[in-house]
Amino acid sequence: MNPIDRISRRINTLIQLPENKEVIFITDLRKEYRQDLKNFIFGETLAVKDGKIVIGKNLYKRWLQKIKTKGFDYDVKFI
């Protein structure tokens, strides 16, 4: 698979996640994105369900908007 196609699919998966899931767990994201999300949600109020951190959809969408406008805070290895 073309590396550009792979990157596009992975980013698209991030965007579709709140539409496809009722509850977003931090473990729903690929490992390479988690550190950036953890940095973004630092200090926010979160919930725990089934022993996993739950991220609210509004908070998740704010993180997506940050990615679109400012990019990732950490190097992401797509390949």
N, C-alpha and C positions, 0 to 999 in steps of 0.2 A: 504494500500500500504506500502511496505517495506520502511523504512526511507532512506536507501541507494539508492533505486531506485528513490525516490523523489529528493534527492540531485543531482543525476546524470542527471535527466531530467531537473532540473532547470539550472544547469551549461550548459547543451547542448543547452538549449533555448538561453542563453547568447551568445554562440558561433555562433548559426545560425541566430541571429538577423540581422547582416549586409547583409547576403545573402538573407533574406526574405523581407527586407524593403529597400526602396529607400532612405528614410530619417529616421534618428534615433533621436527620441526625448528622453529627459531624463525621461519622463513619460512612455516610453516604457519598462523601467526596473522595476522590482519589487522593492518595497520600501527598502528592506533590502540591496540592492546593490547600491542605489543612493548615499549614503554618501561617499562610497569609490570612486565612479566615480567622484563626485563633488570635492573631495580632489585631485584626479589625474588631473582633467582638470583645476584646479585653475591656473589662469594666461594665459590660452590659449585663442585664438581668437575664439569666437563662433558666431553663427547666431541665429536669432529668426524668426520663421515662425508660423503664426497663434497664436501668443502670447506664444509659447512654445520654450524652448531652443533646438536648433538643434546641434547634435554632429556629426562632420565629421567622415566618415567611417575609415579613416586612424588613427585619434585620438582614436576612439573606439577600433580599432584593437590593437593599442599600449597599451591600458588599459587591453585588454584581455591577451596580452603577459605579462604584469606586474603581472596579477593574476596567470598565469601559472608558472612564475618564482619565484615570491616573495609572492604570496597569497594576501589576503585582508588585508587592513590596519585596519579594524574594525571587531568586532565580528559579524558574520552573523548567524542569527537564521534560519536555514533551516527547522526546524521542529516546 
